[in-house]
């Protein structure tokens, strides 16, 4: 036989065996990895044995030599199957250890995993860490809501009972009850908005919006609050068009400005500046709050986080949802919001893509 004939015969037989092996593997695709490895090795060995047998049958080789060649190939195939069996056992054992670790309340990747399983374990560790963080945030939010709702409700109940008994201030208590109801209503609205953001059900009506006009509207809306606090409010607008929902983006900016006014002492200044930097529209709000501790900076936009040192909450202070809402609204616009200490206070910055 010529070399070309040998190649043609072995290739044809190999294709037939490979097709049968692929069909078998498709039937067994939901079985153990060990079974799949065994099929792969068996296909390779069978293709080799069939090819060698076919070639030796057509060559001028005596029976003893042919049997010797086939025996060597068969033994090699059995060795390959044994190695495949050992490797399959190791992979199956590693996958079972990974599955057992997943069932544990606190997931820790077991050592000695193959590279692919180790990548899956790393992804699972990240997912479990995020889940623990979210669970902690949920518990914190529930505890915060319980506390912040219970306090005004208890006060309103006491005032209502006093009015019923005829011992309350008939002129002051109704006004106070109305103010508490407004606070609770605003809190519920914030919770509803935050739930829409986290659920991904927020719908934005984007239009071409000039940030200069948006800043002017927000500043005009909070000017009375700044006057009542004795805080100077200044704005530096600029031409920076963005594609945004003016109402949602205005609320995000208003949260930042109101937060800055509430935590700036009397006589301080809150500045709102619009600029274009690195091809992005930039909204910066600076205050005179005295700064935020460095360890608290990563948590500023967490739900219900209120700094207890640099930003001590007051009776007219926020409920800890405004910055989380701002973060969600800005992210929904494809932008980012950040915070950094800048004497004499903080600098909050919103960055958004410019409108084409």
C-alpha positions in Angstrom: 0.0 0.0 0.0 1.1 3.5 -0.7 1.2 6.2 1.9 -1.7 8.0 0.3 -3.8 4.8 0.5 -2.9 4.3 4.2 -3.9 7.9 5.0 -7.2 7.5 3.1 -8.1 4.2 4.8 -7.3 5.4 8.3 -8.9 8.7 7.8 -12.1 7.2 6.5 -12.3 4.7 9.4 -11.5 7.5 11.9 -14.3 9.7 10.6 -16.8 6.8 11.0 -15.6 6.0 14.5 -15.6 9.8 15.4 -19.2 10.2 14.1 -20.3 7.3 16.2 -18.5 8.7 19.2 -20.1 12.1 18.8 -23.5 10.6 18.5 -22.9 8.6 21.7 -21.6 11.7 23.5 -24.7 13.6 22.4 -26.9 10.9 23.9 -24.8 11.0 27.2 -24.4 14.8 27.3 -26.3 15.0 30.6 -24.3 12.2 32.3 -21.2 12.5 34.4 -18.0 14.1 33.2 -16.3 10.8 33.9 -18.5 9.1 31.4 -17.8 11.7 28.8 -14.0 11.4 29.3 -14.3 7.6 29.0 -16.1 8.0 25.7 -13.5 10.4 24.4 -10.6 8.0 25.2 -12.5 5.0 23.9 -13.2 6.7 20.6 -9.5 7.6 20.2 -8.4 4.0 21.1 -11.0 2.4 18.8 -10.1 4.6 15.9 -6.5 3.6 16.3 -7.2 -0.1 16.6 -9.5 -0.2 13.6 -7.1 1.8 11.5 -4.1 -0.4 12.5 -6.2 -3.6 11.9 -7.3 -2.5 8.5 -3.8 -1.6 7.4 -2.2 -4.7 8.7 -4.9 -6.9 7.0 -3.9 -5.4 3.6 -0.2 -5.5 4.2 2.1 -8.4 3.7 2.5 -9.1 7.4 2.4 -12.6 8.9 -0.3 -13.3 11.6 2.1 -13.3 14.5 3.5 -9.8 13.7 -0.1 -8.5 13.1 -1.2 -9.9 16.4 1.8 -8.3 18.1 1.0 -4.9 16.7 -2.7 -5.2 17.6 -1.8 -6.3 21.1 0.5 -3.3 21.7 -2.2 -0.9 20.4 -4.8 -2.6 22.6 -2.6 -2.4 25.7 -1.9 1.2 25.0 -5.7 1.8 24.7 -6.3 0.1 28.0 -3.6 2.3 29.7 -5.3 5.4 28.2 -8.7 4.2 29.5 -7.2 3.7 33.0 -5.7 7.2 33.0 -9.0 8.6 31.8 -10.8 6.8 34.6 -8.4 8.3 37.2 -8.7 11.8 35.8 -12.5 11.5 35.6 -12.6 10.3 39.3 -10.6 13.4 40.3 -12.8 15.8 38.3 -16.0 14.2 39.7 -14.6 14.4 43.3 -13.7 18.0 42.8 -17.1 18.9 41.4 -18.7 17.1 44.3 -16.6 19.1 46.8 -17.6 22.3 45.0 -21.3 21.2 45.2 -21.0 20.4 48.9 -19.3 23.8 49.5 -22.2 25.6 47.7 -24.7 24.0 50.0 -23.0 25.5 53.1 -24.4 28.7 54.5 -21.1 30.4 54.2 -19.5 29.4 50.9 -15.7 28.9 50.8 -14.1 27.5 47.7 -12.4 24.2 48.4 -8.7 23.9 47.6 -7.2 21.9 44.8 -9.9 22.5 42.2 -9.1 22.4 38.4 -8.8 25.8 36.7 -12.3 25.8 35.2 -13.9 24.8 38.5 -11.8 27.3 40.3 -13.1 30.0 38.0 -16.6 28.9 38.8 -15.9 28.9 42.5 -14.4 32.5 42.3 -17.6 33.6 40.6 -19.7 31.9 43.3 -17.7 33.6 46.0 -18.3 37.0 44.5 -22.0 36.3 44.1 -22.2 35.1 47.7 -20.4 38.2 48.9 -22.8 40.4 47.0 -25.7 38.5 48.3 -24.4 38.9 51.9 -23.9 42.6 51.3 -27.5 42.9 49.9 -28.9 40.9 52.8 -27.1 43.2 55.2 -28.4 46.3 53.4 -32.0 44.8 53.6 -31.7 44.2 57.3 -30.3 47.7 57.8 -33.1 49.2 55.7 -35.8 47.3 57.6 -34.4 48.3 61.0 -34.1 51.9 59.8 -37.6 52.0 58.4 -39.0 50.5 61.6 -37.2 53.0 63.7 -37.9 56.1 61.6 -41.6 55.2 61.1 -42.2 54.2 64.7 -41.0 57.5 66.2 -43.2 60.0 64.3 -46.2 57.6 64.5 -45.8 57.4 68.3 -45.7 61.2 68.5 -48.8 61.6 66.3 -50.6 59.0 68.4 -49.7 60.8 71.6 -50.8 64.2 70.2 -54.1 62.7 68.9 -54.8 61.1 72.3 -54.1 64.4 74.0 -56.5 66.2 71.7 -59.2 63.5 72.3 -58.7 64.0 76.1 -58.9 67.8 75.6 -55.5 68.4 77.2 -53.5 69.1 74.0 -52.7 72.4 72.3 -55.6 72.6 69.8 -53.7 75.2 67.7 -50.2 73.6 67.6 -50.9 69.9 67.6 -52.8 69.7 64.3 -50.0 71.6 62.5 -47.4 69.3 64.0 -49.4 66.2 63.0 -49.6 67.6 59.5 -45.8 68.1 59.3 -45.2 64.6 60.6 -47.6 63.2 58.0 -45.8 65.1 55.3 -42.5 63.7 56.5 -43.9 60.1 56.4 -45.4 60.7 53.0 -42.1 61.9 51.6 -40.4 58.9 53.2 -42.8 56.5 51.6 -42.4 58.2 48.2 -38.6 57.8 48.5 -39.0 54.1 49.4 -41.2 53.6 46.4 -38.8 55.4 44.0 -35.9 53.4 45.4 -37.8 50.1 44.9 -38.5 51.1 41.2 -34.9 51.8 40.7 -33.7 48.5 42.2 -36.4 46.6 40.4 -35.4 48.1 37.0 -38.9 49.4 36.4 -37.8 53.0 36.2 -38.9 54.5 32.9 -37.1 57.6 31.6 -38.6 60.1 29.2 -35.4 61.4 27.6 -35.2 64.7 25.9 -32.4 67.1 25.0 -31.9 69.0 28.2 -29.6 71.9 29.0 -27.8 71.4 32.4 -27.7 75.2 32.8 -31.5 75.5 32.8 -31.8 72.4 35.0 -29.4 73.9 37.6 -31.3 77.2 37.5 -34.6 75.5 38.2 -33.2 73.4 41.1 -31.5 76.4 42.7 -34.7 78.4 42.5 -36.6 75.5 44.2 -34.3 75.2 47.2 -33.5 78.9 47.7 -36.0 79.2 50.5 -34.4 76.3 52.4 -31.0 77.9 52.0 -32.3 81.3 53.3 -33.9 79.6 56.3 -30.6 77.9 57.1 -28.6 81.0 56.5 -26.6 79.3 53.8 -25.3 81.1 50.7 -26.3 79.4 47.5 -24.5 80.1 44.2 -24.5 78.5 40.8 -22.1 78.6 37.9 -24.1 77.4 34.8 -22.6 76.5 31.5 -23.8 75.1 28.1 -23.8 71.4 28.5 -26.7 69.5 26.7 -27.5 66.0 27.7 -30.1 63.4 26.8 -32.0 63.0 30.0 -35.3 62.9 31.8 -35.4 66.4 33.1 -37.6 65.5 36.1 -35.5 62.5 37.2 -32.2 64.2 36.7 -33.5 67.3 38.5 -34.5 65.2 41.4 -31.1 63.6 41.6 -29.4 67.1 41.6 -31.9 68.5 44.1 -31.1 65.7 46.5 -27.5 66.6 46.3 -28.1 70.3 46.8 -30.6 69.8 49.7 -28.2 67.4 51.3 -25.4 70.0 51.0 -27.6 72.8 52.5 -28.8 70.7 55.4 -25.2 69.8 56.5 -23.6 73.2 55.8 -23.5 75.4 58.9 -25.0 78.9 59.0 -22.9 81.3 57.0 -21.4 78.6 54.8 -21.7 78.4 51.0 -23.1 75.7 48.7 -21.9 76.0 45.1 -23.3 74.3 42.0 -21.1 74.3 39.0 -21.7 73.0 35.4 -18.7 72.2 33.2 -17.6 70.0 30.4 -14.6 67.8 31.1 -13.1 65.0 29.0 -16.1 65.0 26.8 -18.6 64.5 29.7 -21.0 66.9 31.2 -20.1 67.5 34.8 -22.4 68.7 37.6 -20.5 69.5 40.8 -22.0 70.4 44.2 -19.6 71.6 46.9 -20.6 72.3 50.5 -19.0 73.3 53.9 -20.0 70.3 55.9 -16.6 69.7 57.3 -15.8 66.6 55.3 -16.7 62.9 55.6 -14.4 60.4 57.3 -12.4 58.5 54.7 -13.7 55.1 55.9 -17.3 56.3 55.3 -16.8 57.6 51.8 -17.5 54.2 50.1 -20.8 54.0 52.0 -22.2 57.4 51.2 -24.5 56.2 48.5 -25.7 53.1 50.5 -29.4 52.9 51.4 -30.2 54.6 54.7 -26.6 55.6 55.4 -26.3 58.8 57.4 -22.9 59.9 58.5 -22.9 60.2 62.3 -19.8 62.3 62.7 -19.3 64.8 59.9 -22.9 64.8 59.0 -24.9 64.5 62.2 -28.6 64.1 61.3 -31.0 66.8 62.6 -34.7 66.9 62.9 -35.0 68.4 59.4 -32.4 66.2 58.0 -32.8 63.6 55.3 -33.9 60.0 55.9 -30.8 58.5 54.3 -32.5 57.7 50.9 -31.7 60.8 48.9 -28.2 59.9 47.9 -29.1 56.3 47.2 -31.9 57.6 44.9 -29.5 60.0 43.2 -27.0 57.2 42.6 -29.8 55.0 41.0 -31.2 57.9 38.8 -27.8 58.9 37.5 -26.9 55.2 36.8 -30.2 54.9 34.9 -29.0 57.8 32.7 -25.7 56.0 32.0 -23.7 58.3 34.2 -21.8 58.2 37.4 -21.8 60.0 40.7 -18.9 60.3 43.1 -18.0 62.1 46.3 -14.6 63.4 47.6 -13.5 65.6 50.5 -12.7 69.1 49.4 -12.1 71.8 52.0 -14.1 73.1 53.7 -16.5 70.2 53.0 -17.3 67.7 50.3 -17.6 67.7 46.5 -20.4 65.6 44.9 -20.0 65.2 41.2 -22.4 63.8 38.5 -20.9 62.9 35.2 -23.1 62.3 32.1 -22.5 61.7 28.4 -23.1 64.8 26.3 -26.0 64.8 23.9 -24.9 64.3 20.3 
